[in-house]
């Protein structure tokens, strides 16, 4: 039985539900994903079979496509949060892992595009962990 997965943007304007399975969960280190997230990598789930239902805020979603590439990202125009992106004419659903409100059982399959990895993104396990603000 397929479970219902829910998600939303930071401000709560865009709310969605996903039914189906994810086939891949990649941590992408390409320079475009670094720019798009402002971080070391993007964490995206991929599915060619899952179905997304936009519960609210679909009219607030904007899509940016990098010219002359297949790279695109969708975001809430109210808060800027990354939200799911339907690509390849509806054949691929790309879901930012951080946009999910539900717990998921899939773990990342791979770090990809690591030749573009940020130079500061190594040996991070040695950095102290703090539960609250320092």
C-alpha positions as CSV (number, residue, x, y, z in Angstrom):
1,X,0.0,0.0,0.0
2,X,1.3,3.4,-1.0
3,X,1.4,6.0,1.8
4,X,0.4,9.6,1.5
5,X,3.4,12.0,1.8
6,X,2.7,15.6,2.7
7,X,4.8,18.8,2.3
8,X,4.7,22.5,2.2
9,X,6.8,25.7,1.8
10,X,8.3,27.7,4.6
11,X,5.3,30.1,4.9
12,X,2.7,27.4,4.4
13,X,1.2,29.0,1.3
14,X,2.1,26.0,-1.0
15,X,0.8,22.7,0.4
16,X,1.0,19.4,-1.5
17,X,0.4,15.7,-1.2
18,X,2.3,12.9,-3.0
19,X,1.1,9.4,-3.6
20,X,3.5,6.9,-4.9
21,X,7.1,5.7,-4.5
22,X,10.4,7.5,-5.0
23,X,13.0,5.7,-7.0
24,X,16.0,7.8,-6.2
25,X,17.2,10.2,-3.5
26,X,20.3,12.1,-4.6
27,X,22.5,14.7,-2.9
28,X,23.6,16.7,-5.9
29,X,26.8,18.8,-5.6
30,X,26.8,20.4,-9.0
31,X,27.4,24.2,-9.1
32,X,23.8,24.9,-10.2
33,X,22.4,23.1,-7.2
34,X,24.8,24.9,-4.9
35,X,23.7,28.2,-6.3
36,X,20.0,27.2,-6.2
37,X,20.1,26.1,-2.5
38,X,22.8,28.4,-1.2
39,X,24.4,25.3,0.4
40,X,26.8,22.5,-0.4
41,X,24.3,20.4,-2.2
42,X,20.6,19.9,-3.1
43,X,18.7,16.9,-1.6
44,X,16.1,15.8,-4.1
45,X,13.8,12.8,-4.4
46,X,12.9,11.5,-7.8
47,X,9.9,9.6,-9.2
48,X,8.5,8.7,-12.6
49,X,5.4,7.2,-11.0
50,X,4.3,9.3,-8.0
51,X,1.4,11.7,-8.4
52,X,1.4,15.1,-6.8
53,X,-1.8,16.9,-5.6
54,X,-1.5,20.6,-5.0
55,X,-3.7,21.3,-2.0
56,X,-3.1,25.1,-2.0
57,X,-0.9,27.8,-3.3
58,X,-0.2,26.4,-6.8
59,X,-0.7,29.9,-8.2
60,X,2.2,31.1,-6.1
61,X,4.7,28.6,-7.6
62,X,7.3,30.1,-9.9
63,X,9.7,28.0,-12.0
64,X,13.2,29.1,-13.0
65,X,15.0,27.3,-15.8
66,X,18.7,27.9,-16.4
67,X,18.9,28.9,-20.1
68,X,20.2,26.3,-22.6
69,X,20.1,23.5,-19.9
70,X,17.6,21.1,-18.4
71,X,18.2,22.4,-14.9
72,X,15.1,24.0,-13.3
73,X,13.8,24.7,-9.9
74,X,10.4,25.6,-8.5
75,X,9.8,27.8,-5.5
76,X,7.1,29.6,-3.6
77,X,7.0,33.3,-4.8
78,X,5.9,34.4,-1.3
79,X,8.8,32.9,0.8
80,X,11.3,31.5,-1.8
81,X,11.2,28.0,-0.5
82,X,12.0,25.1,-2.9
83,X,8.9,23.1,-3.8
84,X,8.4,20.1,-6.1
85,X,9.1,20.5,-9.8
86,X,7.4,18.5,-12.5
87,X,9.9,17.9,-15.4
88,X,10.2,16.1,-18.7
89,X,6.6,16.9,-19.8
90,X,5.2,15.5,-16.6
91,X,7.2,12.3,-16.7
92,X,9.5,13.2,-13.7
93,X,8.6,14.5,-10.3
94,X,11.6,16.1,-8.4
95,X,10.9,16.8,-4.8
96,X,13.2,18.8,-2.5
97,X,13.6,16.6,0.6
98,X,13.4,19.6,2.9
99,X,9.9,20.5,1.7
100,X,8.4,17.3,3.1
101,X,6.4,17.4,6.3
102,X,6.0,13.6,6.4
103,X,8.7,11.2,7.5
104,X,10.1,9.1,4.7
105,X,11.9,5.8,4.8
106,X,14.1,6.2,1.8
107,X,17.7,7.3,2.5
108,X,20.0,9.0,0.0
109,X,21.2,6.7,-2.8
110,X,24.3,8.7,-3.7
111,X,26.2,11.9,-3.7
112,X,26.3,13.0,-7.4
113,X,28.3,15.5,-9.4
114,X,31.0,15.4,-6.7
115,X,33.6,16.8,-9.0
116,X,31.9,20.2,-8.3
117,X,31.8,19.6,-4.5
118,X,32.3,22.8,-2.5
119,X,35.8,22.9,-1.2
120,X,34.6,23.4,2.4
121,X,32.3,20.3,2.1
122,X,34.6,17.6,3.5
123,X,35.3,15.9,6.8
124,X,32.1,17.5,8.2
125,X,31.6,14.6,10.7
126,X,34.4,16.1,12.7
127,X,32.6,19.4,13.3
128,X,30.9,19.7,16.7
129,X,27.1,19.3,16.8
130,X,24.9,21.7,18.8
131,X,21.2,21.1,19.3
132,X,20.3,24.8,19.7
133,X,21.8,28.1,18.6
134,X,25.4,28.5,19.7
